[in-house]
Amino acid sequence: MNLTRENVLGYRFRGQGLDRSSGVGGLLGLGIQDTPAGTAATALASRDAERPPGTRIVWSWRGAPHVHAEADLKRLAAATWPVDDADATRRISNPRIKEGARRGLGAFVAAATALREAVTEKLPKGEVSRRVSATVPDDLNFDCPTCEARHISGGLFQLVGVAAGVEVVTEGRSTFLQPLPAALRRQEIPKAGSGLDEMLLRYLRVNGPASTAALAAHAGMSATALKPYLPAGLAGVSAGTTGKAWAPEGDLEDLRRDARPQAVRLLPGGDPWLTVRDRELVVPEAERHRVVYKALSNPGVVLVDGDVAGTWRAKRAGKVLDLEITAFGDLSSGVKQQVAQEARLIAPARGADDARVRYA
């Protein structure tokens, strides 16, 4: 089945709740990344939503902080766990802990156990790292020139967060960790990964169609390790520049009917729309791609009818959010009016009551 770029954009626009009628349940079922802190709140605001009660921020996919529904936390602990020793070693492969990485699943068990035992109350992240580093086998630690101390590899530390039953709390520029309530975490550290297929299906319903490589990148695995866990009921499709990809069989008719979205949205730099793996489909033009995707601190984007039509940066001046927009081309007066409305919509998520927009 051949799909157009417009089919894919329309499908994702609905799946991610950007149409503002489908809801954000699909996104929350997968998790909304909160990097940097506050991104998830702005992403939800752009969908005319707020973070609902019954959600927590935990280190989950690839060790990154995500907003998840409380009901999903136990299954996430197993779904994000490595499937075998080889997978575990590959996930933490790093010259700084080369010997420790060879422990495979043992490294994950040791780190998760130490993290769970260390976080018995709300503590600064640095203090937790110190306690965990003193407990794990020393070959999981490395000499950090920045900290001038020997501590656990940051990648491994965060990869076991949800399995350890730890919640992430951000206050200003400081990060704290605290134990999840007992009812929300597994009684024991996982012995093996499970439930990955269900989570991959959720990914496809939000960000699909997607290739095996894209699914593996989301899970932090190799494509070879992931293949046996592809969910049942998938259809192979050709989706624009993504090449061969997977989509749920039950969604094929919707995909065929989906068309280019007709709306204006202001999205944060870490929005789910932008963090998919087939970024060349989202931003096809090479020059624009370089502007949107930076090594550090991506700008927000102006989304016009499914295309990235410009970028934005914001500063708060008192209770007013000042947005500077750099358009990639001429924007009509109608689009500019909608941009102003969208700016006011996301302002509260960034601690402001109102917004001002100016164009560079």
C-alpha positions as CSV (number, residue, x, y, z in Angstrom):
1,M,0.0,0.0,0.0
2,N,1.4,3.4,-1.0
3,L,0.7,6.4,1.1
4,T,1.4,10.1,0.5
5,R,3.2,12.4,2.8
6,E,-0.1,14.1,3.3
7,N,-1.7,10.8,4.4
8,V,0.9,10.4,7.0
9,L,0.8,14.0,8.3
10,G,-3.0,13.8,8.6
11,Y,-2.9,10.5,10.5
12,R,-0.3,11.8,13.0
13,F,-2.0,15.1,13.4
14,R,-5.1,13.2,14.7
15,G,-3.1,10.5,16.5
16,Q,-1.2,13.1,18.5
17,G,-4.3,15.1,19.4
18,L,-3.3,18.2,17.4
19,D,-6.7,18.3,15.8
20,R,-8.1,19.1,19.3
21,S,-11.0,16.7,18.9
22,S,-9.2,13.3,19.3
23,G,-7.8,13.9,22.7
24,V,-4.4,13.3,24.1
25,G,-5.0,9.8,25.4
26,G,-2.9,8.3,22.6
27,L,0.1,10.5,23.5
28,L,-0.2,9.8,27.2
29,G,-0.4,6.1,26.4
30,L,3.0,6.3,24.8
31,G,4.4,9.1,27.1
32,I,5.2,12.7,26.4
33,Q,8.9,13.5,26.7
34,D,9.7,16.4,29.0
35,T,13.1,17.5,27.7
36,P,13.9,20.2,28.6
37,A,11.6,20.4,31.6
38,G,8.3,22.2,30.8
39,T,8.2,20.9,27.2
40,A,5.4,18.5,27.9
41,A,3.2,21.2,29.4
42,T,3.7,23.4,26.3
43,A,3.0,20.4,24.0
44,L,-0.2,19.7,25.8
45,A,-1.2,23.4,25.7
46,S,-0.7,23.4,21.9
47,R,-3.3,20.7,21.9
48,D,-5.6,22.8,24.1
49,A,-5.0,20.4,27.0
50,E,-3.4,20.4,30.4
51,R,-1.5,17.6,32.2
52,P,-4.3,15.5,33.6
53,P,-4.5,14.2,37.2
54,G,-3.2,10.7,37.6
55,T,0.0,11.2,35.7
56,R,3.7,11.2,36.8
57,I,7.0,12.1,35.3
58,V,9.5,9.2,35.2
59,W,12.6,8.2,33.3
60,S,11.3,5.7,30.8
61,W,12.1,5.5,27.1
62,R,15.8,5.8,26.5
63,G,16.2,7.0,30.0
64,A,14.5,10.3,29.2
65,P,11.8,11.9,31.4
66,H,8.3,11.4,30.1
67,V,4.8,12.2,31.4
68,H,2.9,8.9,31.8
69,A,-0.4,7.8,33.1
70,E,-0.1,6.2,36.5
71,A,-2.0,3.1,35.2
72,D,0.9,2.4,32.8
73,L,3.9,2.7,35.1
74,K,4.1,-1.0,36.1
75,R,3.9,-2.2,32.5
76,L,6.4,0.4,31.4
77,A,8.9,-0.9,33.9
78,A,8.8,-4.2,32.0
79,A,8.4,-2.9,28.5
80,T,11.5,-0.6,28.8
81,W,13.6,-3.4,30.3
82,P,16.2,-5.1,28.1
83,V,15.0,-8.3,26.4
84,D,18.3,-10.2,27.0
85,D,22.0,-9.7,28.0
86,A,23.1,-8.6,24.5
87,D,20.4,-6.0,24.4
88,A,21.3,-4.7,27.8
89,T,25.0,-4.5,26.9
90,R,24.3,-2.6,23.7
91,R,22.0,-0.1,25.5
92,I,24.8,0.9,27.9
93,S,27.7,0.4,25.5
94,N,30.2,3.1,26.5
95,P,34.0,3.1,26.5
96,R,33.9,4.6,30.0
97,I,32.1,1.5,31.5
98,K,33.3,-1.1,28.9
99,E,33.8,-3.9,31.5
100,G,30.6,-3.0,33.4
101,A,28.5,-3.1,30.2
102,R,29.5,-6.7,29.8
103,R,27.4,-7.6,32.8
104,G,24.3,-7.2,30.6
105,L,21.1,-7.6,32.5
106,G,23.1,-7.8,35.7
107,A,24.1,-4.2,35.3
108,F,20.5,-3.1,35.0
109,V,19.5,-5.2,38.0
110,A,22.3,-3.8,40.1
111,A,21.6,-0.2,39.2
112,A,17.8,-0.5,39.6
113,T,18.2,-2.2,43.0
114,A,20.6,0.5,44.2
115,L,18.4,3.3,42.9
116,R,15.3,1.9,44.6
117,E,17.1,1.5,47.9
118,A,18.6,5.0,47.7
119,V,15.4,6.9,47.0
120,T,13.3,6.5,50.2
121,E,12.4,10.1,50.3
122,K,12.6,13.2,48.1
123,L,16.3,13.8,47.4
124,P,18.4,15.9,45.0
125,K,19.5,14.0,41.9
126,G,23.1,14.5,42.7
127,E,22.8,13.0,46.2
128,V,21.0,10.0,44.7
129,S,23.7,9.6,42.2
130,R,26.3,9.6,45.0
131,R,24.4,7.0,47.0
132,V,23.9,4.7,44.0
133,S,27.5,5.0,42.9
134,A,28.7,3.9,46.3
135,T,26.5,0.7,46.0
136,V,26.8,-0.6,42.5
137,P,29.8,-2.6,41.2
138,D,32.6,-0.1,40.6
139,D,32.9,-1.1,36.9
140,L,29.6,0.7,36.4
141,N,31.1,3.9,37.6
142,F,33.6,6.2,35.8
143,D,35.8,9.1,36.6
144,C,33.9,12.2,35.6
145,P,36.1,15.2,34.8
146,T,33.2,17.6,35.0
147,C,32.1,16.6,38.5
148,E,35.7,15.7,39.5
149,A,34.2,12.6,41.1
150,R,33.7,8.9,40.3
151,H,30.0,8.1,39.7
152,I,27.6,5.8,37.9
153,S,27.2,6.2,34.2
154,G,24.3,8.7,33.6
155,G,22.8,6.6,30.9
156,L,22.5,3.5,33.0
157,F,21.3,5.6,36.0
158,Q,18.3,7.0,34.1
159,L,17.6,3.8,32.0
160,V,16.5,2.0,35.2
161,G,14.3,4.9,36.6
162,V,10.8,3.6,36.1
163,A,11.9,0.0,36.9
164,A,13.3,1.3,40.2
165,G,10.0,3.0,40.9
166,V,11.4,6.5,41.0
167,E,9.6,9.7,40.1
168,V,11.3,12.8,38.6
169,V,10.4,16.2,40.2
170,T,11.7,19.4,38.7
171,E,11.8,22.6,40.7
172,G,13.3,25.6,38.9
173,R,16.6,24.3,37.6
174,S,16.9,21.6,40.1
175,T,16.0,17.9,39.7
176,F,14.8,15.8,42.6
177,L,13.9,12.1,42.8
178,Q,11.3,10.6,45.0
179,P,9.8,7.1,45.4
180,L,6.6,6.4,43.5
181,P,3.7,5.3,45.8
182,A,3.9,1.6,46.4
183,A,0.7,1.0,44.5
184,L,2.2,2.5,41.3
185,R,5.5,0.5,41.1
186,R,6.3,-3.2,40.7
187,Q,7.1,-5.0,43.9
188,E,10.3,-6.5,42.4
189,I,12.8,-5.3,39.8
190,P,12.0,-7.0,36.4
191,K,13.8,-10.2,35.6
192,A,13.0,-9.9,31.9
193,G,11.4,-7.4,29.5
194,S,7.7,-7.9,28.5
195,G,4.9,-6.0,26.9
196,L,7.1,-4.3,24.4
197,D,4.7,-5.3,21.5
198,E,1.8,-3.4,23.1
199,M,3.9,-0.2,23.5
200,L,5.1,-0.5,19.9
201,L,1.5,-0.6,18.7
202,R,0.8,2.5,20.7
203,Y,3.7,4.2,19.0
204,L,2.4,3.3,15.6
205,R,-1.1,4.7,16.4
206,V,0.5,8.0,17.4
207,N,3.6,8.3,15.2
208,G,3.0,5.8,12.5
209,P,3.6,4.6,9.9
210,A,7.1,3.8,11.1
211,S,9.9,1.5,10.0
212,T,11.5,-1.2,12.2
213,A,14.5,1.1,12.6
214,A,12.3,4.0,13.8
215,L,10.6,1.7,16.3
216,A,14.0,0.4,17.6
217,A,15.3,4.0,17.9
218,H,12.3,4.9,20.1
219,A,12.8,1.8,22.3
220,G,16.6,2.4,22.5
221,M,17.3,-1.0,20.9
222,S,18.8,-2.4,17.8
223,A,16.5,-3.2,14.9
224,T,17.7,-6.8,15.1
225,A,16.8,-7.1,18.8
226,L,13.4,-5.5,18.3
227,K,12.2,-7.5,15.3
228,P,10.9,-10.5,17.3
229,Y,8.7,-8.1,19.4
230,L,6.9,-6.4,16.5
231,P,3.2,-6.6,17.4
232,A,0.7,-8.8,15.5
233,G,-1.7,-7.2,13.1
234,L,0.7,-5.0,11.2
235,A,0.6,-4.1,7.5
236,G,3.6,-3.1,5.5
237,V,3.2,0.2,3.7
238,S,5.3,2.6,1.7
239,A,5.0,6.0,3.3
240,G,6.6,8.9,1.5
241,T,10.2,9.4,2.3
242,T,10.1,6.9,5.2
243,G,10.3,4.0,2.7
244,K,9.0,0.6,4.0
245,A,7.1,1.1,7.2
246,W,4.5,-0.5,9.5
247,A,1.0,0.5,10.3
248,P,-1.8,-1.2,12.2
249,E,-4.0,-3.2,9.8
250,G,-7.1,-1.7,11.4
251,D,-6.0,1.8,10.6
252,L,-5.3,1.4,6.9
253,E,-8.7,2.9,5.7
254,D,-8.2,5.9,8.0
255,L,-4.7,6.3,6.6
256,R,-6.0,6.2,3.0
257,R,-8.5,8.9,3.8
258,D,-6.3,11.2,5.9
259,A,-5.3,14.4,4.2
260,R,-3.0,17.3,5.0
261,P,-4.2,19.0,8.2
262,Q,-5.6,22.5,7.9
263,A,-4.6,24.3,11.1
264,V,-2.0,26.6,12.7
265,R,-0.1,25.4,15.8
266,L,2.9,26.6,17.9
267,L,4.9,23.6,19.0
268,P,7.8,23.5,21.4
269,G,11.2,22.2,20.1
270,G,10.7,18.9,21.9
271,D,7.2,18.3,20.7
272,P,6.2,14.7,19.7
273,W,5.5,16.0,16.2
274,L,9.2,16.9,15.8
275,T,10.9,14.0,17.7
276,V,9.8,11.2,15.4
277,R,12.6,9.3,13.7
278,D,11.7,10.1,10.1
279,R,12.4,13.8,10.5
280,E,13.0,14.2,6.8
281,L,9.3,13.6,6.3
282,V,8.4,16.3,8.9
283,V,10.9,18.8,7.5
284,P,11.9,17.8,4.0
285,E,13.9,20.9,3.1
286,A,17.5,20.4,4.1
287,E,18.1,24.1,4.9
288,R,15.0,24.3,7.1
289,H,16.0,21.0,8.7
290,R,19.2,22.4,9.9
291,V,17.4,25.4,11.5
292,V,14.8,23.3,13.2
293,Y,17.0,20.4,14.5
294,K,20.0,21.8,16.5
295,A,22.6,19.9,18.5
296,L,21.3,21.8,21.6
297,S,18.1,23.7,22.3
298,N,15.9,23.3,19.4
299,P,13.6,26.2,18.7
300,G,9.8,25.9,18.7
301,V,8.1,25.7,15.3
302,V,5.2,27.3,13.6
303,L,3.2,24.5,12.0
304,V,0.9,25.7,9.2
305,D,-1.3,23.1,7.5
306,G,1.2,20.3,8.4
307,D,4.3,22.1,7.3
308,V,6.9,23.8,9.5
309,A,6.6,27.3,8.3
310,G,9.0,29.0,10.8
311,T,10.6,28.8,14.2
312,W,10.0,30.7,17.5
313,R,11.9,31.5,20.6
314,A,10.3,32.9,23.7
315,K,11.2,34.9,26.8
316,R,8.9,35.8,29.7
317,A,8.7,39.5,30.6
318,G,6.8,39.5,33.9
319,K,3.5,37.9,33.1
320,V,3.8,38.3,29.3
321,L,5.4,35.8,27.0
322,D,7.3,37.5,24.2
323,L,7.7,35.3,21.1
324,E,10.0,36.1,18.3
325,I,9.1,34.3,15.1
326,T,11.4,33.7,12.2
327,A,9.2,32.7,9.2
328,F,10.6,30.7,6.3
329,G,8.5,32.7,3.9
330,D,5.6,35.1,3.8
331,L,2.8,34.4,6.2
332,S,-0.6,35.6,5.4
333,S,-2.4,38.0,7.7
334,G,-4.9,35.2,8.5
335,V,-2.1,32.9,9.6
336,K,-0.5,35.7,11.7
337,Q,-3.8,36.2,13.5
338,Q,-3.9,32.5,14.3
339,V,-0.3,32.6,15.4
340,A,-1.2,35.4,17.9
341,Q,-4.2,33.3,19.2
342,E,-1.9,30.2,19.6
343,A,0.7,32.3,21.4
344,R,-2.0,33.3,24.0
345,L,-3.0,29.6,24.3
346,I,0.5,28.3,25.2
347,A,1.4,31.3,27.5
348,P,0.0,29.9,30.7
349,A,2.0,26.7,30.3
350,R,5.1,28.9,30.4
351,G,4.0,30.9,33.4
352,A,2.5,33.9,31.6
353,D,-1.0,35.4,31.4
354,D,-0.7,36.9,27.9
355,A,1.6,36.8,24.9
356,R,3.2,39.2,22.4
357,V,4.4,38.2,19.0
358,R,6.9,39.9,16.8
359,Y,8.5,38.8,13.6
360,A,12.3,38.8,13.0
